[in-house]
Amino acid sequence: MRWFKNYFMLCGMLGHLLLAALWLTWPELVLNAKQKLRLELQNQGFIAAPAAVERVASDLPAQITQVFKAWQAEPQSQPEKTGIWLNQRQVADLTTAMQQIKNGDLLQIGAGTYQQALTINADDVTIEGLGAVLFETATVNNKAMFLIKGNRATLKNLQCRNIKVSDGNGSCVRLEGQGLTLEHVYFYASQSGVLETSGQGGTVYVNNSRFEQLGHSGQAHGIYLNSANLHFHRSLMIAAKDGGHGIKSRGGKTIISESILASLGSDDSRLVDISNGGELSIEDSILQEGAQSQNFQLLGFGLEGLKHLTNKVLLQRNLILSDREGQSQLIKVANDSVSVIAKDNLIIGTVLHDYPDNRLIEDRQQAGIAPAPALPLTKAICGAGSLDNPRCPLQAAPASAP
């Protein structure tokens, strides 16, 4: 009987030593296994689910103000102009400008609030706001504030809000041509920010821009591209709403860098949904899933069928944070044919994944960051999260906020 007790005592000691060794050499494996076991026991009813986490306030505008600075128009190199200018020549109004505009023209709009929607048929047109320029409410053909039928248009230093139409797809920009550049724009409080329907491919470039409280009934999103590639750089996608994704794209390539995609307390779906696969790269960014997010997957890839020859995902040097109660999943991919590399990310919260080369912290408290909706936009947590890489996501992201 004594040897029997000694045997089990020795097994217990060896088991604890093995667990301690695993924790010291591979903490991510132990934490991931702990999360999966706990969630499975909850699902089977063997243990009680944890008490509901403290919900963030339902007042999204207040949350956004708490976390982000107000958007500001870019300071101009020349004194602010008033009125409407076409190729440095003042014209009577926007209607006159639309009648005269041609390929390669520059349309400059003086500070003010405008309730007139524009159709751009010419190619290589640039529309630039001088000072604080706000477009609101109006639409062309029950579609958008800016209906762009020409190719390679550029919009700079413009605000757009309150765009709604009967079919639920009201957009600040409806792209029916090929190619678009958005430079320091602020699209918010509308059904959609950008909707591309051309089917002609091309690329949408977004730089130093901000998208906020966009989405409608799960059919409209912050940015929705049907065929174009997307380069989303040093920009914000904040609090997509009403079941909408932050970014939804069917294009062949999506590149997100030095940006922030954050749910805060909104009822969004995924932060990014790459519906038909292709190439997805997210680097040096902050991804935050909120407590009210409708979808437990932060990212989706190819879930509506793989339609591109190359299907791969790269996630690296990001801060990934889930405030959602219960189980979350980092990325849901169509099948095992999709190549996924996820490394050197700092993941905070119960975010299940199968990629070991990341640092995991169980919750905000253990990470030493403030409760939701705050985002860790300082460098304080960077040393713990960067895995000794020369670049850290939190160094680039705060500077990207417009």
N, C-alpha and C positions, 0 to 999 in steps of 0.2 A: 504493500500500500504506500510505503514511503517513497519507493522509486517512482511510483505513478505520479505522486505530487511533485517530485523533483523534475520529472519529465515535462509536465505542463508548465512548471515555473521556468524551466530553461527555454521552452518554446516561446513563452511570453516575452522573456527578456530578449531573445534573438529577434522576435518580431518587432519589438519596439526599437531595437538597434537598427534593423533594416529600414523601418519607417523614418527614423531620424536621419539615416544616411541619405535616403531618397530626398527628404525635405531639404537637406543641406546642398545636395548636388543638383537636384532638379525640382525646385519648388513648384514650378508651373504644372508638372505632372500630378503632383499630390493635390494641389488646389483644384485642378480640373476634375480629378476623380472624386474629390469631396463634393464639388458642386453637383456633379451628375448623380452621385449616390443620394444626396439630400433631396434633389428634385424628384428622383424616382420614388423615394420613400413617401414624399408628399403626395405624388400622383396616385400611389397605391393606397393612401390613407393610413399608413403605419405611423407617421408622425404628423403633427399639426403644422400647417403652413405658418410662416412667421407673421407677426402682426403687421397690418398694412403700414407701409412706409408713409411718412408725413407727406401729404400731397402739396405740390407747389400751388401757388395762388392761380385762380382761373383767369385772372386779368392779364392776358398776354402782353398788351402794351406796357403795363407796369413792369412785367418781368424783363421785357426787352430793354426798357430804359434802365433797369437795374444792372443789366449785364453789359450792354453795348452803349457806346457814345452815340449821340445823334449824328445822322448823316449830314455832311456839309458839302455845299457846292465847291468845286475846285476854285482856288484863287486864279484869276486870269492874268496873263502877262501884260495885257493892255487894259485900260479903264473899261468898266462895264458899258456896253452899248445898250441903248433902248431900241425897241422896234425890231423889224425883220430885215436881215441883210442877206443878199444873194451874191456870192462872189465879191464881197466887200462893197457892194452897192445896195443902198437902202431901197426897199420896195414897200408898197403900201400896206400889205398884210400877207398872212399865210396863204390865202387863196391865190393871190397874185404870184407868190413864189411857186406854188404848185403848178400853175399854168406855164411858168417859164423854165422850170428846172430841167436840166439835161444831164447827160452822162458826165461824171467827174466833177459836178458842181459842189460848192460848199454853201450850206444854208446855216446861218447863225441867227439865234433867237435870243432877244433880250430878256432880262429878268422879268418874271411875272407869272401869272396863272392863266393857262389856256384851256379852253373847252372846245377845241376843234381838232378832229381826227385828221390824219394825213395818209395819203396813198402815194407811195414812191414807186414809180414805174421805171425810172432811169437807172443805169448801172453806176457803181462806184460813187455814190452820193454820200456826203458826210453831213450829218445834222448835229450841230453843236449848240449847247446852251451857254449863254454868257451870264454868269451869276446864277441865282436861284431860279430855275425854270421848272415849272410844274405843269404837266398835262394831266387832266382828270376827266372822268365820266364819259366822254364822247367815244363813239366807235364808227368805223367805216364798214358798211355792208353787214352790220350786226356781227362783226368779227373782232376788231382790235382798234386801239388808239393809233398805232402805226402799222399800216398794212403795206408790207414791203414785197413788191413783185419784181423789182430789179435785183441784180446780182451785186454782191459784195458791198452792201451798205454799211455805214458806220454811224453809230449813235454815241454821243459824248456828253457827259455832264448834264443829264436829264433826269427828272423825276416823273413817275407815272403812278397813278392810284385810281381806285374805285372804278375798275373796268369790269362790267358785268353784262352778259347778253343772255338771251332766252335759252340757248342750247347749252349753257353752262361752260362754254369754252372762251369766254371773253378774255383777251390777252392785251398786255401792254404792247407786245410786238407779235404780229402774225407774219411769219416768213414764208412767202410763196416763191421766192427766188432762191438763188444759190449763194450761200456765204453771207456771214454777218459778223460784225465786230461791235461789241458793247464795251465802252470804256467809261468807267466811273458813272454808272447809272444806278438809280434807286427805284426799283419796281416793288410795289407793296399794295396790300389790301385789295386785291383783285382776284378774279377766278384763276388767272394764269399769268405768269410773267412773260415767258417766251413760248410760242407754239409754232413749230416748223412743220409745214405740211407739203412742202414742194416735191418731195420724193426725188430730188436731184442730187442728193449728197452734199458735197461741199463741207465747210467747217464753220462752226459758230465759235468765235473767240470771245471770252468774257474775262475782263481784267479789272481789278480794283472796283468791283461793283457789289451791290447789295440787293438781295431778294428777301421779302419778308411777308409772312401771313398770306401765302398764295395757295390755292387749291379749292376744289369744289367737287363734292359728292364722289370722291375717288376717281374722277375722270379727268380733272384738270390738275395741273401740277406747277411747281415753281418754274421748271424748265422741262418741256416735252419736245423731243426731237424724233421725227419719224425716219429720217435717213441721214442727217448730217452728223459729222464728227463734232466732238465738243472738247474745247480746251478751257477749263475753268480755273483761273489763276488769281491768287491773292484776293479772293472774293468771299462773300458771306451768303449762305442760304439759311435763313432763320425761320423757324416755326411754320413750316408748311402746315396746312390745315385741312379739316374736313375729309380725312382719308386720302389726301393727296401725297404723292412722293415729293421730296425735295427736287431731285433730278430723275427724270425718266427718259431713257434714250433707246432707240432702235438702231442707231448709227454704229458704224464699225469700230470706232475708237473713241474712248472717253478718258481724258486726262484731267485729274483734279490735283492741284498742288498748292501748298501754302495757303490753305483756305479753312474756313470753319463752316461745318454743316451741323446745325443744332436744332433739336426739337423744342427745347425748353419744356413748357407745359402744354404744348399743342396736341391736337388729336390727329397727328399726321400718320402716314404709313411708313414706308421705308425711307431712309435718307437718300439712297441711290438705288434705282432699279434699272438694270441694263437688260431689257426684256428679251432681246434676241441674241445675246452674246456678242462676241467680238473681242476687243481688247479694253480692259479697264485698269487704270493705274491711279492710285490714291497715295500721295506721298506728302510728308511734312505738314499734316493737317490735323484738325480736331474734329472728331465725329462724336456727337452726343445724342443719345436716344432718351426721350423723356418719359416720365411716369405715366403720361396719358397716351402715349403712342399706341395706335391700334394694331400694329404689326410687331411681332416679337423678333423679326429678322431686321437687322440694321441695313443689310445690303442684300439685293437679289440679283442673280445673273443667269440669263438664259431660260427663265421659267416660263416663257411663252414660246419656246422652241429656238434651237440654235440655228441661225441662218447665215452665219459668217464662216469662212474657211478657217480662220484663226480664232481660238477661244481661250483667253488666258486672263488672269487677274494678278495684279501686283499691289500689295498693301504694305507699306513700310514707313517707319519713322513717324507714325501717327499716334496721337492720344485718342483712345477709344473709350468712351464712358457711357455706361447704361444706368439710368435711374429708374428703369421699369421694374415693377415688382415681379418677382418670379423669374422664370427662364427667359433668356434672350439668346439669339443666335447671331454670330458675327456675320456670316454670309451663307445664303442658300444658293447652291449652284444646280444647274440642270441635271448633270450626271458626272460620272468619274472621268469623262473625256476632257473636262475643263481643267486646265493647269492653274493652280492657285499657289502663289507664294505670298505668305504673310509673315513678316519677320521684323524684329526691332521695333515693335509697337508696344506702347504701354496701355494695358487694358484694365479698366477699373469697373467692377460690377460683375454680376453673374452672366457673363457672356461666353457661351459655350463655343468651342472651336476645336479643331484638330491640328493646330499649327504650333509646335513647341517653342519656336525661337522668338518668344515674346515674353514680356514681363507682366505678371498678373497681380492685381491687388483687389481684395474682395469687395471693398466698398469705399465710399468717400471718406468715412471716418479713418479707416486704416491708411488711406492715401494722404490724410492730413489736409484735405481741401474742404472748403465751405459747403454747407448744404445746398441742394438745388434751390433755385435755378442757376446759381453762380457757376461760372466756368473758370477753370484754372488758367487764366490768361497771363500769369506771371511766370517767371523762370524758376520759381521756388521748387517746383516739383520736377524740374527738368533733369537734374542730376540723377534722380532715382529712376526716371523713365526712359532715358535715352540709350541705355545699355552700352554706355561708353562710346557711342557713335560720335563722330565729330559734329554732326548736325543734330539738332533737337527740334521736334515739331513746335514746341512752345516758344522757340526763339523767333521763328518766322511768322507764325500765325497772328500774334497781336498786331504786328506792324501792318498786316494786310487789311485790317478793319478800316473801311473808308471813313 
